[in-house]
């Protein structure tokens, strides 16, 4: 290759390299503007428009948690559960160890009418992490979000058995029993909590005082 052509070749390489950051910055600016517009639509309650923009952003960068969360919020609000299942499953393919997403997927299955699949998914999570207290709380909370209070209670009782700790999740169970108007059981859990945390006497007194006067707690 002659010196002239070598010179031209080097100039072309420099132009390409120098142009890349500019193009990347321009693309980032476009994405940022789209994201701001999507947030604006979302804040104005124009969720359909927000969902369209979030979907465009997500397709361009599916690894962005910000774009994924925006699209997920939009689909949840619009109750587009089938599409929500698809994007959560896609995220789980990239990160199969994400327990939070697995629990959310179970919740979406339930809301989409796929109850059997929902309970199977929750059950699989608990079997995969039988001695992890945060996992029991996560599963119970997603059940609670779907008004599955009795199921949530069973999850916490199962945790006690698996963790061999009869005092774990006392306040969580107390709140759930209160929601179910099982005031005697709720009282028992608050007293169990107090036994482990004697400095919380005032808190327990306030909780017990909030029960209906006619409730039989003893």
C-alpha atoms as one frame of an Amber mdcrd trajectory, in Angstrom:
protein
   0.000   0.000   0.000   1.461   3.385  -0.993   2.049   6.106   1.546  -0.801
   8.112   0.071  -3.351   5.328   0.578  -2.017   4.616   4.052  -2.493   8.285
   4.865  -6.081   8.271   3.539  -6.829   5.046   5.443  -5.600   6.515   8.734
  -7.672   9.650   8.213 -10.807   7.544   7.630 -10.149   5.541  10.798  -9.747
   8.733  12.816 -12.983  10.117  11.405 -14.897   6.966  12.300 -13.486   6.834
  15.830 -14.040  10.529  16.463 -17.604  10.328  15.136 -18.673   7.441  17.402
 -18.807   9.375  20.696 -20.821  12.126  19.004 -23.335   9.602  17.652 -23.499
   7.868  21.023 -24.118  11.158  22.796 -26.789  12.076  20.276 -28.504   8.706
  20.782 -28.348   9.103  24.559 -29.934  12.543  24.256 -32.773  11.125  22.143
 -33.411   8.352  24.672 -33.363  10.832  27.542 -35.897  13.076  25.816 -38.153
  10.093  25.116 -37.891   9.004  28.729 -38.760  12.483  30.003 -41.776  12.584
  27.701 -42.878   9.135  28.891 -42.640  10.282  32.522 -44.595  13.410  31.650
 -47.372  11.342  30.062 -47.356   9.061  33.089 -47.642  11.958  35.529 -50.518
  13.403  33.485 -52.361  10.094  33.601 -51.949   9.450  29.866 -50.741   5.920
  30.504 -51.399   4.547  27.013 -49.039   7.121  25.518 -46.519   6.522  28.284
 -46.638   2.768  27.644 -45.933   3.267  23.931 -42.828   5.319  24.677 -41.617
   3.018  27.437 -41.991   0.071  25.055 -39.870   1.838  22.421 -37.239   2.634
  25.037 -37.291  -0.891  26.443 -36.873  -2.446  23.004 -33.849  -0.253  22.346
 -32.284  -1.058  25.705 -33.887  -4.095  27.393 -31.121  -4.161  30.004 -32.139
  -0.781  31.409 -33.954  -1.263  34.742 -35.400   2.250  34.449 -37.094   1.541
  31.114 -38.262  -1.872  32.304 -39.790  -0.472  35.489 -41.549   2.278  33.537
 -43.049  -0.208  31.104 -43.991  -2.536  33.958 -45.803   0.260  35.828 -47.721
   1.192  32.696 -48.791  -2.373  31.950 -49.855  -2.869  35.563 -51.981   0.270
  35.493 -53.546  -0.708  32.164 -54.002  -4.308  33.335 -52.194  -5.605  30.283
 -51.149  -8.663  32.195 -50.323 -10.945  29.263 -47.800  -8.410  27.953 -46.520
  -7.885  31.481 -45.892 -11.619  31.803 -43.850 -11.521  28.592 -41.497  -8.749
  29.677 -40.991 -10.216  33.158 -40.207 -13.613  31.646 -37.736 -11.935  29.290
 -36.010 -10.276  32.244 -35.871 -13.583  34.096 -34.158 -15.183  31.113 -31.413
 -12.597  31.542 -31.371 -12.923  35.325 -33.015 -16.181  36.467 -31.804 -15.730
  40.055 -33.925 -12.598  40.591 -36.332 -13.810  43.286 -38.236 -10.526  43.404
 -39.117 -10.830  39.719 -40.191 -14.428  40.201 -42.570 -13.370  42.973 -43.880
 -10.518  40.824 -44.439 -12.952  37.970 -46.541 -15.140  40.263 -48.570 -12.082
  41.230 -49.179 -11.184  37.580 -50.187 -14.761  36.816 -52.772 -14.517  39.591
 -54.178 -11.223  38.312 -54.281 -12.644  34.799 -56.511 -15.476  35.979 -53.718
 -18.072  35.877 -54.131 -18.966  39.537 -52.739 -22.487  39.366 -49.573 -21.225
  37.708 -49.332 -18.411  40.260 -49.431 -20.758  43.243 -46.988 -23.140  41.576
 -44.558 -20.260  41.028 -44.801 -19.077  44.643 -44.375 -22.650  45.863 -41.280
 -23.165  43.725 -39.707 -20.016  45.190 -40.268 -21.248  48.748 -38.834 -24.654
  47.918 -35.773 -23.091  46.314 -35.069 -20.928  49.393 -36.448 -22.866  52.387
 -34.292 -21.141  54.997 -34.291 -17.548  53.798 -36.572 -15.297  55.932 -36.607
 -12.432  53.381 -37.959 -14.824  50.743 -40.888 -15.819  52.955 -41.633 -12.141
  53.537 -41.414 -11.404  49.811 -43.813 -14.202  48.872 -46.239 -13.313  51.665
 -46.217  -9.642  50.643 -47.042 -10.433  47.018 -49.884 -12.631  48.236 -51.020
  -9.849  50.549 -51.054  -7.456  47.554 -53.596  -9.798  45.967 -55.690 -10.011
  49.167 -54.601 -13.572  49.765 -54.381 -13.005  53.504 -54.934 -16.621  54.551
 -52.267 -17.776  52.102 -49.874 -15.198  53.498 -50.540 -16.448  57.025 -49.730
 -19.990  55.934 -46.452 -18.801  54.412 -45.366 -17.200  57.703 -46.397 -20.266
  59.721 -44.454 -22.420  57.296 -41.435 -20.169  57.821 -41.597 -20.806  61.566
 -41.544 -24.517  60.985 -38.747 -24.457  58.415 -36.625 -21.963  60.367 -37.376
 -23.676  63.690 -38.222 -20.333  65.282 -41.679 -19.873  66.805 -41.170 -16.136
  67.258 -40.230 -15.137  63.724 -42.707 -12.923  61.830 -44.774 -12.193  64.951
 -45.738  -8.640  63.972 -46.462  -9.672  60.382 -48.795 -12.408  61.587 -50.388
 -10.067  64.108 -51.252  -7.587  61.357 -52.648 -10.315  59.112 -54.732 -11.799
  61.911 -56.044  -8.313  62.655 -57.107  -7.915  59.021 -58.923 -11.246  59.312
 -60.504  -9.995  62.565 -58.888 -12.882  64.429 -58.121 -10.654  67.396 -57.284
 -13.449  69.813 -54.599 -14.798  67.490 -53.375 -11.266  66.786 -53.074 -10.630
  70.529 -51.090 -13.825  70.961 -48.645 -12.705  68.263 -48.225  -9.233  69.753
 -47.495 -10.789  73.152 -45.026 -13.146  71.506 -43.335 -10.118  69.922 -43.313
  -8.304  73.272 -41.643 -11.278  74.938 -38.746 -10.893  72.525 -38.805  -7.074
  72.554 -39.798  -5.846  76.043 -38.904  -2.243  75.184 -41.801  -2.224  72.698
 -44.494  -2.273  75.394 -46.047   1.049  74.336 -46.239  -0.089  70.716 -47.989
  -3.321  71.687 -50.377  -1.460  73.992 -51.351   0.879  71.148 -51.944  -2.026
  68.788 -54.110  -3.893  71.281 -56.024  -0.717  72.145 -56.959  -0.353  68.470
 -58.992  -3.572  68.550 -62.787  -3.185  68.716 -64.038  -2.938  72.285 -66.392
  -5.854  71.781 -63.676  -8.188  70.487 -62.831 -11.135  72.721 -59.062 -11.282
  72.894 -58.520 -13.285  76.051
